[in-house]
């Protein structure tokens, strides 16, 4: 996984060099609240996410090696101390949501949760534009595991079986990721999991 992140960093460094320079300059900026998208901040050993209203730069992102922009993002300078505090709180909220996902012990479940979180954070199909290597860096999993997560019935409701589509019983927003997963508790890590195509 670390080599995937390093390769991704190299691919995006030249493309977003100006954006990376602004973020690593030491100044605290914010992603404008009206931005339609977010930033994947590629660090040496993981990937971080910041969306509208979140602080970027400063001490948060000194170790950022590359930036992947998703959608239309506009950075702005923080004018008041209150704006700065709100932006930092928003960035912390994104970090806490990522940390909660990282606490999940099973890689496939973490993958599905990060994919669902990205679809919540990003409007439309913007989350589908994120390379699997970068989404994997957010969840601490392999890119192949993210690719499996994209096939989740919750994300693609048209793949649900017709017998489950009764309008009185199906509410996609109430499906919990753990109800969509097989019991993987007896596997110690991703390498032991072998999926057999149906």
Secondary structure in CASP SS format (residue, H / E / C, confidence):
PFRMAT SS
TARGET T0000
AUTHOR 0000-0000-0000
METHOD secondary structure of the structure
MODEL  1
X C 1.00
X H 1.00
X H 1.00
X H 1.00
X H 1.00
X H 1.00
X H 1.00
X H 1.00
X H 1.00
X H 1.00
X H 1.00
X H 1.00
X H 1.00
X H 1.00
X H 1.00
X C 1.00
X H 1.00
X H 1.00
X H 1.00
X H 1.00
X H 1.00
X H 1.00
X H 1.00
X H 1.00
X C 1.00
X C 1.00
X C 1.00
X E 1.00
X E 1.00
X E 1.00
X E 1.00
X C 1.00
X C 1.00
X C 1.00
X C 1.00
X E 1.00
X E 1.00
X E 1.00
X E 1.00
X E 1.00
X E 1.00
X E 1.00
X C 1.00
X C 1.00
X C 1.00
X C 1.00
X E 1.00
X E 1.00
X E 1.00
X E 1.00
X E 1.00
X C 1.00
X C 1.00
X C 1.00
X E 1.00
X E 1.00
X E 1.00
X H 1.00
X H 1.00
X H 1.00
X H 1.00
X C 1.00
X C 1.00
X C 1.00
X C 1.00
X E 1.00
X E 1.00
X E 1.00
X E 1.00
X E 1.00
X E 1.00
X E 1.00
X C 1.00
X C 1.00
X E 1.00
X E 1.00
X E 1.00
X C 1.00
X C 1.00
X C 1.00
X H 1.00
X H 1.00
X H 1.00
X H 1.00
X H 1.00
X H 1.00
X H 1.00
X H 1.00
X H 1.00
X H 1.00
X H 1.00
X H 1.00
X H 1.00
X H 1.00
X H 1.00
X H 1.00
X H 1.00
X H 1.00
X H 1.00
X H 1.00
X H 1.00
X H 1.00
X C 1.00
X C 1.00
X C 1.00
X C 1.00
X H 1.00
X H 1.00
X H 1.00
X H 1.00
X H 1.00
X H 1.00
X H 1.00
X H 1.00
X H 1.00
X H 1.00
X H 1.00
X H 1.00
X H 1.00
X H 1.00
X H 1.00
X C 1.00
X C 1.00
X C 1.00
X C 1.00
X H 1.00
X H 1.00
X H 1.00
X H 1.00
X C 1.00
X C 1.00
X H 1.00
X H 1.00
X H 1.00
X H 1.00
X H 1.00
X H 1.00
X H 1.00
X H 1.00
X C 1.00
X C 1.00
X C 1.00
X H 1.00
X H 1.00
X H 1.00
X H 1.00
X H 1.00
X H 1.00
X H 1.00
X C 1.00
X C 1.00
X C 1.00
X C 1.00
X C 1.00
X C 1.00
X C 1.00
X H 1.00
X H 1.00
X H 1.00
X C 1.00
X C 1.00
X H 1.00
X H 1.00
X H 1.00
X C 1.00
X C 1.00
X C 1.00
X C 1.00
X C 1.00
X C 1.00
X C 1.00
X H 1.00
X H 1.00
X H 1.00
X C 1.00
X C 1.00
X H 1.00
X H 1.00
X H 1.00
X H 1.00
X C 1.00
X C 1.00
X C 1.00
X C 1.00
X C 1.00
X C 1.00
X C 1.00
X C 1.00
X C 1.00
X H 1.00
X H 1.00
X H 1.00
X C 1.00
X C 1.00
X C 1.00
X C 1.00
X C 1.00
X C 1.00
END
